[in-house]
Amino acid sequence: MPLFTRPVLMSTSLSVFAPLSVRPGRAGFAVVATLSIFASAAVTTWLFVPRAGGMDLAEPPQPAVAAGETLNAVLSSAATYVNQKEPEKAEAIMREAIARFPEERELRTQYAQVLLALKRSAEAYEQYAVALKLGPKDAGLEFMAGTIASTMGRPDAAVSHYSNAQSIDPSEAKYPLFLAQVQIKQNKIDDAKANLLRSARIDPDQAVAWATLAELALRENKPGVALQHVARARQIEPGVTDWRIIEARAFKRSNKPEDAIKLLVGLDQAERYSPAILQIMGECYGMLSRQADAAAMYAAASEANPSSAAIALSAAEWYVRLNQPEQARKFVQRASVLGDPNAKKMLEQIK
């Protein structure tokens, strides 16, 4: 049940960007999915900044902590290996340092980032949990812990951390936004909507919050409300295709297929021939009894994407409806060669 988001700068020295996405096989509820992608990017993007006064980084040390080495020197030594893209050596240094400096919060958080780079999320989460216990309260650390918990499939822990982050810093829009994502996955839709509205109040120019509210309205079969929300998203970010897709779906649900087609027909070919957009336009052409236009659209899409069995089979289906067996046979044969399991059966039925 999925979503989308834009760039977010985090207070933990991390900066990430998530691409937009659409749920496979359907142009809908792309919002949660993209936020999930974003969350994954957030916990795998890391930056280790050595503190001032450390050792000279020009001479890389051995991955071991000397008996008299200070915390500054440990962090600088680890930073050297991070900068050289050798996180395994940085991890070895920091693991030993944790035993010597167990109460150092910065060491815990930096170690967690190295563990994330090594794709050891569970261990990184443990380090953030310890860092949070060491205090003081820190919204950024709560957010990172929540994001890791979310990517690990621990929604209850993620909700707890995101809620804590929001309580500590109620002025940050991304905390209720990410909290809403997890609540949608938990099917706590009313709570999610409340947090999305809270996020939008904090940052009214946050298109993703309005787009997500539109998706939830469509889920509740309220296309009029969806159109109001997605209009805000489109006003803020008119060039984002995902917002256009939501609006087209809302028009279709409002029995305005022509408006939906107008929104999508002007997209460039690569986007227009994506399966999700083809599906919406095909359904709208069907509502208008324009089967010939739907068939022609799928035929052109199949020629542009000759390796797609699904698009070829859809073209064949539309030509069957038009009672044009020769055209239908051409595309169903293509789908069969590409391995579609339903193509052989359809081919037998075409006369």
N, C-alpha and C positions, 0 to 999 in steps of 0.2 A: 504494500500500500504506500506508495512513494511520492516524493517532493523535490524541490530544487532550492539552490541558494547562490548567493553572490560572494565576492571576496570578503573576508573578515580578518581583522587584525586582532590578535590575541594578546592579552597582557602578560603572557609567559614567554615573550621573545620569539613567538612563532608567527609566521605569516603564511596563510594558505589560500588556495583558490580551488573551487570545485566546479567541474563542468556540469552543464545541464544534461538531464537524461529523461527519457520517456520509457514507461514500463513496457517491456517486450510484448508485442502483439496488440497493443492498445495505446491510443494517445490519451492517457489519463493517469491521474494521480502520480504525476512525475515528481511531485514535490518531495515526498518522503524519501524516495529513492536517491534523489540527488543529495539531500542532506546526509544520507547515510554515506554516500561517496565522499562528501565533504568531511564528515566526521573521521572517516578512515584516513583521509589526507591530513587531517589535523594532528593525528597521533603518530603519523609516520614522517611528518616534516619536522626537522629538529635543527637547532642551532646552538652550538656550544661556544660561549664567549668567555675567554680567559679573563680572570680578574687582574687588575693592575698590580704590579709588584711581583709578578711571577717570574719564573726562570726564562732564560733566553730561548725562544722557540726555534732558533736557527739550528740548534743541535738536538735532534730528537733523542729522548731518553729511552732507556730500556723499560719494558712494561712491568715495572715492579716499584713498590713504594719503599724508599730508603727509610731507615729507622728514624732519622731526625727530620724528615721532610715535612714542611708545613702544609696546611690545607691549600694555601695559594699555589704552592709549587705543584701539589697533586693535580689541582684543576688545570693549571697551565700545561702540565705534562700530558694529561688526557686530551686537552684541546689540541695539542700538537698532532696527535694521532687522528683525532676527528678531522682536522683540516687536511690531513694526508689521506683521508678516506680509509682509515684503518680502525674502524670502531671496535673490532675484537681486542686490539691492544689497549684501547682506551677503557674498555670494560674490565680488563684484567687489573689495570691500575686502580680503577674506582672500586672494584670489589674488595681489594685489599684495604683501601682507604676507609670504606664503610666500617670495617672492623675496628679501625683506629679512631675514627671520628663519628660514632653512631648517632650523635645528637646534632650533627651539622645538617640543617635543613637544605641548604643550597646544594650540598653534595648529593643528598637524596634525589632532588629534582633533576640535577644534571645527569646523575646515573640513570634515572628513569628515561631520559631522552636518548641516552646511548642504547639502552635496552630496546627502546622502540625502533631505533635504527636497525637493530639486530632481529627485529620482528618477534621479540619476546614480550608480548603485551601483558601477560599475566604477571610477570615479574616487575614490569614497569608500573603496573597498577599498584602492586604491593609497596613500591617505593613512594608513590604519591600518597598512599594511605598513611604511611609512617610520617611523611613530611607534614601532612595535615594535622596529625596528632601532636607534632612538635610545636605547632602554633607559630605565630598568631594566625587568626582567620585570614584566608586569602581566596578571593573569588576566582582568580585565574587558575589557581591550583585545583579548586573544586571543579572548575569547568573542564580542565584537562582530565582529571580523574573520571568525571562523568562521561566524557567522550570516549575514553578507553573502555570504560565499563559497557557503554553502548555497543562499541564494535566487538566486544567479547560476548555479546548476547546476555548481558546482565541488566535488563531494563530497570528493575527496582533500584539497584545501586545507582544507575545513571540518573534516575529521577531524583534520588536523594541528593546527589552531588549538584545537579543543575539547580535544584530548589535552594540548596545552601548558597550557591553562587549568586542566585537572584536576591536572596535575603541580604547578603553581604553588600552587594552593589546593585541596587534596584535601578540604576541609571543606564545599565548596559543592555542593549536590545537583543544581543545574541543569546543571552541566557534563557529568557522565556521562549525564544524561537527554537532552540535546541531541546528544551524541555517539552515543548509542544510536539516535536517530532517523535520523541519516545512515547508520549501519551497517545499519539495516533496509532502507533504500533500496538499499544496496549488496548486499543479501542476505547479509550477514555476521551471521547470526542468533545464533550462539553468542557472538560478541563483544558484540552488542547486549544479549543477556540478562544477560551478566556486568555490563555497565554499568548496566542497569536495576536489578539487585540492589544494586549499589554505591550508586546514587542512593537506593534505598529504605532502605538501612542508614543513610545519612547523615540522611535525613529520612523516618522510618517513616510519617509522616502525609501523605505525598505520594501521593494517590490515583492520579494519572496513571501513576506507575511500575507500580503493581500492576495497573491496567487494561491497560497495554500488555503486561505479562507474560501476562495472561489472553488477550489477542488472539493473541500468539505461540503460546501453548499450543493455542488453537483451530486455528491454522494448521498445527500439527503433529499435529492430530487427537487431542489429549489433553484432552477436555472435563472430566474430573475435576480435573485440575490447573488448568484455566481457572476452574472454579467456586471453587477455593480462593483463587486470586489475586483474582478479581473480588469475592469476599466481603469481602476487606480494603478494596478500593476503595469498596464500597457502605457498609461500616461507617464509613469516614471521611467520605464524601460521599453520604449516602443519597438526596439529592434530585436527583442528576445523572442525567438520562435515559440518556445514553450508557452509563453503567455498567450500568443496568438492561437495556439492549439486549444488551450482551455476556453478561450472566447468562442472559437468555432464550435466546440462541443456544446457550449452553453446555448449558442444560437440553434444548433440542431435540436437540442432538447426542448427549446422553446418553439419548435416547429417553424423555424426560419432557416431552412436549408440553403436558400440563395445567399443569405448573408454569410453563412459559414463558408460556402464555396468561394465567395469573393475574398474572404480573408486569406484563404490558402492557395488559390490558383496563381497568385502573383509571386509565390516563393520560388527561389531558384530550383533548378531541376533536382539537385542532390537532395534537397529537403522535401520537395513536393513528391518525390518518388520513394520516400521512406515508407515502410509498411504502415506505420501509425497514421500518417497523413492520407495515404491512399485509402485506408479503411474509412476514415471520416468522410472524405470526398465521395467515395463509392456509395456509402450509405445515404449521403445527401442527394446524389444523382438518382438513387433508387426512390427516395421520397418524392422526387420531382418527375418520376417516370421517364427519366433520361438515361435509359439503359445503354443506348448507343454511345453516349458520352462516357459512361463508366467503362464500357468495353474498350473504347479507344484509348482512354487514359491508362488502363492496365496494360494494354498491348504496347503502348509507347514505353511504359515503365519496364516491361519485360525486355524490350529491345535494349533499353539503357542498362538493365541489370540482368544480363542473360544467364547468370549463375544462380539466380534466385528461383528455386522451384515453387515457393509459395506464391510469388507474384505471377509466375506463368500459369499456375493452376487457377488463380483468381481470374486472370484474363480469360481462360478457357470457360470458366463458370459463367461469366457475363455473356460470352458468345453463345453458349448453350441457351441462355434465357432469350437471346435474340433469334434463336433458331438458325444460327449460321454454323453448321457442323464443320465445314472445312476450316474456318478460322479457329473454331474450338479445338479441332484435332491438332492443329499446328502447335498450339500452346500446351495442350495436355501431353503431347509427345515430348515436348521440351521438359516438362515437369517430370515425366517418367524417366527420361534419360538422367535427370539430376537426382533421381532416387526418391521422389515423393511416393509414399506408400499408397496414397489414394488415387494416383494418376492412372494406374492400370485399370482399376474398376471403372473410372469415369470413361476411359477410352473405349471400353467394351460397351458402354451405354450410348455412346455417340453414334448416330446412324448417318 
